[in-house]
């Protein structure tokens, strides 16, 4: 099957399909017993990310189990700062930790963009394995974190509730913040281009914390870096579709689409589907936005919400997905329920 004929690629090309293609953010993850077994075999989360055979295996697991229309590369958005020279480790039950970048001296310790590929070469090998092992009809999606979201972790050294450390650095030392953003932006573009060269058919840019950027800062630090990354990708690979996810951006998602020209915009659970269908869908394929909590609770509410979400976007290009990643507490059986409600 040619790439352009796959369901996800057709939706990204602007086609309205009778049944939307479907995949889930974080579909390879702790809710699956086979994932937990493979992660235990790897030894740690980072060792799993950097083991091409095992990373490919966990990427393939939800495809085998559910027959999703797309597989998304198993990796982590913080591999880019690690490749730039930041220290990265994970605390069990708490999440990632990084060495911080809050001054020019910290910035000077980071390596050049052209050196990141040595560290990230196992990720490209994972993509190559997936390209050869995925079913012919399954689209392979590569991804990276958007510069603002990655910067929030590099500045705070961990996830924070309101991204106050990063916003404070903007106000207190904008030259250092801008220089860090430029470094991340160029590294992200280079990383995604390498994923495409390895076999990714689509790439997605996750800006998980874009909603924390007030006013004009959203344009400066969510939209403008995305434009730069997308322009570099399109210069190298003009035919590759790009999905943007300006999470919690609300109505600013429209400006994001207009400015970046992404083929698809993912929306989170806070976005009204009727508004998104009316305002966003004429401009781009929409992806989203079932509440991940429903995959824990299940039942008739899950069936009803699945059908209502799909119906809201039935008159334009659409990819069914969650409004954020599936959680470790989700019941794998509820994913089957969701798929039956969607596909009939």
C-alpha positions in Angstrom: 0.0 0.0 0.0 1.3 3.4 -0.9 1.7 5.9 2.0 -0.9 8.3 0.5 -3.6 5.6 0.5 -3.4 4.9 4.2 -6.4 6.2 6.2 -4.5 8.5 8.4 -2.7 10.0 5.4 -6.0 10.5 3.5 -7.4 12.4 6.5 -4.3 14.5 6.7 -4.6 15.2 3.0 -8.1 16.8 3.7 -10.4 13.8 2.9 -13.6 13.3 4.8 -13.8 9.6 5.6 -17.0 7.7 6.5 -15.3 6.1 9.6 -12.4 8.2 10.9 -9.0 6.7 11.4 -8.0 6.2 15.0 -4.9 6.0 17.3 -4.3 7.2 20.9 -1.7 9.4 22.4 0.6 7.2 24.7 -1.0 4.1 23.2 2.2 2.2 24.1 2.2 2.5 27.8 1.7 1.2 31.3 -2.0 0.4 30.9 -0.9 -2.6 28.8 0.5 -5.7 30.6 2.8 -6.5 27.6 4.3 -3.0 27.9 5.0 -3.5 31.6 6.8 -6.8 30.9 8.9 -5.3 28.1 9.8 -2.3 30.3 10.9 -4.6 33.1 13.1 -6.5 30.6 14.7 -3.2 29.5 15.6 -2.2 33.1 14.5 1.4 33.1 12.4 3.9 31.0 15.5 5.5 29.5 17.0 2.1 28.7 13.8 1.2 26.9 13.8 4.4 24.9 17.4 3.8 23.7 17.0 0.1 23.0 15.7 0.0 19.3 14.4 -3.5 19.4 12.5 -3.1 22.6 11.3 0.4 21.7 10.0 -1.0 18.4 8.3 -3.9 20.3 6.3 -1.6 22.6 5.4 0.6 19.7 4.0 -2.5 17.9 2.1 -3.9 20.9 -1.0 -1.7 20.7 -1.1 -2.2 16.9 -1.2 -5.9 17.3 -3.8 -5.7 20.1 -6.1 -3.1 18.7 -5.3 -2.6 15.0 -4.9 1.2 15.3 -4.5 3.1 12.1 -1.3 4.7 13.2 1.7 3.8 15.3 3.6 6.6 17.1 7.3 6.2 17.8 8.1 5.2 21.4 10.5 7.8 22.8 10.3 10.8 25.1 10.3 14.6 24.5 13.3 15.0 26.9 15.7 13.0 24.8 16.5 16.2 22.9 17.7 18.1 25.9 19.7 15.1 26.9 21.3 15.0 23.4 22.1 18.6 23.8 24.1 17.8 27.0 21.6 18.2 29.8 21.6 15.5 32.5 18.4 13.5 32.5 17.1 10.9 34.9 13.7 9.6 36.0 12.5 9.3 39.6 10.1 6.3 40.0 6.6 7.5 40.7 7.6 11.2 40.3 8.8 11.7 36.7 11.7 13.3 34.9 14.5 15.3 36.4 17.0 17.4 34.5 20.0 19.6 35.2 18.7 23.2 34.9 19.5 26.0 32.4 18.8 29.4 33.9 22.0 31.4 33.0 24.4 32.0 30.2 26.9 29.8 32.0 24.4 26.9 32.0 23.6 27.6 28.3 27.4 27.5 27.5 27.5 23.9 28.8 25.1 22.6 26.2 26.5 21.1 23.0 25.9 22.1 19.4 22.9 21.0 17.5 24.8 19.0 15.0 26.1 16.7 17.7 22.7 15.5 18.9 22.5 12.7 16.4 25.1 10.6 18.1 22.9 10.3 21.2 19.7 10.0 19.2 20.9 7.4 16.7 19.1 4.6 18.5 15.8 6.5 18.0 16.4 6.6 14.3 17.1 2.9 14.3 13.8 2.3 16.1 12.0 4.1 13.3 13.8 2.0 10.7 12.7 -1.2 12.5 9.1 0.0 12.7 9.1 1.0 9.0 9.9 -2.6 8.1 7.6 -4.3 10.7 4.4 -2.3 10.8 1.4 -3.6 8.8 1.2 -2.1 5.3 -1.9 -0.1 6.2 -0.5 1.5 9.4 0.9 5.0 9.3 4.2 5.7 11.2 4.2 8.9 13.2 7.4 10.5 14.5 7.3 13.2 17.1 9.1 15.7 19.3 8.2 18.1 22.1 7.7 21.7 21.0 10.5 24.1 22.1 8.4 25.9 24.8 7.4 22.7 26.5 10.9 21.3 26.3 12.3 24.6 27.7 9.9 24.4 30.7 11.5 21.2 31.8 15.1 22.4 31.1 14.6 25.6 33.1 12.7 24.1 36.1 14.5 20.8 36.1 11.2 19.0 36.3 7.5 19.3 35.5 5.8 22.2 37.2 2.2 23.1 37.7 2.0 26.5 36.1 5.4 26.8 34.3 6.3 29.8 36.5 10.1 29.2 36.4 10.1 29.5 32.7 7.8 32.5 32.5 10.0 34.1 35.2 13.1 33.6 33.1 11.4 35.3 30.2 10.8 38.3 32.3 14.1 38.3 34.1 16.6 37.2 31.4 15.0 37.1 28.0 18.4 36.9 26.1 19.2 33.6 27.8 15.6 32.3 27.4 15.6 33.3 23.7 19.0 31.6 23.1 17.8 28.4 24.8 14.6 28.4 22.7 16.7 28.9 19.5 18.9 26.0 20.4 15.9 23.7 21.1 14.1 24.9 18.0 17.0 24.0 15.7 17.7 20.7 17.5 14.0 19.7 17.2 13.9 20.4 13.5 17.0 18.4 12.9 15.7 15.5 15.0 12.3 15.4 13.2 14.1 15.6 9.8 16.2 12.5 10.8 13.1 10.7 11.9 11.5 11.3 8.4 14.7 10.1 6.7 14.5 6.9 8.8 10.9 6.2 7.7 8.4 8.4 9.6 5.5 9.3 7.3 4.1 12.0 9.6 5.6 14.1 12.4 3.8 15.6 15.4 4.9 18.5 17.5 3.6 18.3 21.1 3.3 21.6 22.9 1.9 20.3 26.1 2.2 23.5 28.1 1.4 26.1 25.4 -1.7 27.1 27.4 0.6 28.6 30.0 1.8 31.3 27.6 -0.2 34.5 28.1 -1.1 37.0 25.4 1.6 37.9 22.9 4.0 35.3 24.4 1.9 32.6 22.8 2.7 33.9 19.4 6.3 34.5 20.2 7.1 31.2 21.9 4.4 28.7 20.7 3.7 29.8 17.1 7.0 31.3 15.9 9.2 28.3 16.9 6.7 26.0 15.3 6.9 28.0 12.1 10.6 27.8 12.1 10.6 24.0 12.6 7.9 23.4 10.0 9.7 25.5 7.4 12.9 23.5 7.9 11.0 20.2 7.7 9.2 21.3 4.5 12.4 22.5 2.9 13.9 19.1 3.4 10.7 16.9 3.0 7.9 19.0 1.4 5.4 16.2 1.2 5.4 15.1 4.9 2.3 16.0 6.9 2.7 17.8 10.2 0.4 17.6 13.2 0.5 20.3 15.8 -0.8 20.0 19.3 -1.0 23.4 21.1 -2.5 21.9 24.2 -4.7 24.2 26.3 -4.4 26.9 23.7 -8.2 27.2 23.4 -9.3 29.5 20.7 -5.7 30.4 20.0 -5.5 27.1 18.1 -7.1 28.9 15.2 -4.2 31.4 15.0 -1.8 28.5 15.4 -3.2 26.8 12.3 -3.3 30.0 10.3 0.3 30.9 11.1 1.9 27.4 10.8 -0.2 25.8 8.1 -0.1 22.4 9.8 -2.1 19.7 8.1 -3.7 18.7 11.4 -4.4 20.3 14.8 -4.9 18.0 17.8 -7.2 19.4 20.4 -7.5 18.7 24.1 -10.6 17.9 26.2 -11.2 21.5 27.1 -12.1 22.4 23.4 -15.7 22.3 22.4 -16.1 19.9 19.5 -18.8 22.0 17.9 -16.5 25.1 17.9 -13.6 23.1 16.6 -15.7 21.6 13.8 -17.0 25.0 12.8 -13.7 27.1 13.1 -10.8 24.7 12.9 -11.9 21.9 10.6 -12.3 24.1 7.5 -8.7 25.0 7.9 -7.1 21.7 8.8 -7.7 18.1 9.8 -8.8 17.9 13.4 -7.5 15.3 15.8 -9.1 14.5 19.2 -10.6 14.9 21.8 -12.2 12.1 23.8 -11.6 12.4 27.6 -9.0 9.8 28.7 -10.9 9.4 32.0 -13.6 7.5 30.0 -11.1 4.7 29.4 -10.9 4.2 33.1 -14.7 4.5 33.8 -15.9 2.8 30.7 -19.6 1.8 30.3 -22.3 3.5 28.4 -20.7 6.9 29.0 -17.7 5.8 27.0 -19.8 4.5 24.1 -22.0 7.7 24.0 -19.0 10.1 24.2 -17.1 8.1 21.5 -20.0 8.3 19.1 -20.8 11.9 19.9 -17.2 13.0 19.3 -17.0 11.2 16.0 -20.3 12.6 14.9 -19.3 16.2 15.7 -16.4 16.0 13.2 -18.2 13.8 10.6 -18.4 16.5 8.0 -14.6 17.2 7.5 -11.2 15.6 7.7 -10.8 14.0 11.2 -8.6 11.6 13.1 -10.2 10.1 16.3 -7.9 10.4 19.3 -8.0 11.3 23.0 -7.7 14.9 24.3 -4.4 13.8 26.0 -2.5 10.6 26.6 -4.1 7.4 27.8 -3.4 7.0 31.5 -1.8 4.0 33.3 -5.1 3.4 35.1 -7.0 2.8 31.9 -8.7 -0.6 31.4 -7.4 -2.2 28.1 -10.9 -3.7 27.6 -12.3 -0.2 27.5 -10.2 0.5 24.4 -12.0 -2.3 22.7 -15.3 -0.8 23.7 -14.2 2.5 22.3 -13.1 1.0 19.0 -16.4 -1.0 18.6 -18.4 2.2 19.3 -16.4 4.0 16.7 -16.0 1.4 14.0 -19.3 -0.4 14.5 
